[in-house]
Amino acid sequence: MDEAAKVLDAQLLKDIIADPFSPAVPSIFVAIFNALGLMPFVYTSLLLPGSRDQIPPTWPFTLASLALGFFALGPYLALRRYRPFPDAAYASPWLTRVMESKLPALLAFLASLYLAWLAVDGVVSAGGREAYLSLFYSQTLPHVSSLDLGLLSLFVVDPLREDMVRRQWYSSGRLLAFLALPVVGPCLYLLLRPTLKGEAGAEV
């Protein structure tokens, strides 16, 4: 990457961190960049119930995904063991309550709807697609961010299916329905999924 491109990427990152919904940034990329902040929450909510005794441990990878996205989660997804059985004591009590609570899930779902609206608005508005594609093909940050979100949306399939089985809520049709809309669908799943029951059948 040449110096001019590095300067442009640095300025774009500065602008969108200073104002995550900056009107100076194409709305499609605004939606993508902010969606990268939602997906770690989705993955954490799906993976923590199967995290007990996992080698490697879950939390360093989900935490690192806030900054590195799929580059952090990919190795963990490849190495983790399939854990479809219920385990209510998967985390500290307060973290368990937070991740199973419907309030964070509701906030994530509402945020995902807003980001979806931004993306659609960018697609249908005059010059919106062209502005995004210009960034995608000319700068590294939009290019990598877009691919990262695509990978996160693709590889959420197995954690989502596992969590559905864990909660005795799995069906292929239901799984496909929640995967139909990237980001929005997984966030809606977190809002609607049944409460996790522990090994003795008690709710968390």
Secondary structure, 3 states (H helix, E strand, C coil): CCHHHHHHHHHHHHHHHHCCCCCCCCHHHHHHHHHHHHHHHHHHHHHHHHCCCCCCCCHHHHHHHHHHCHHHHHHHHHHCCCCCCCCCCCCCHHHHHHHHCHHHHHHHHHHHHHHHHHHHHHHHCCCHHHHHHHHHHHCHHHHHHHHHHHHHHHHCHHHHHHHHHHCCCCCHHHHHHHHCCCCHHHHHHHHHCCCCECCCCCEC
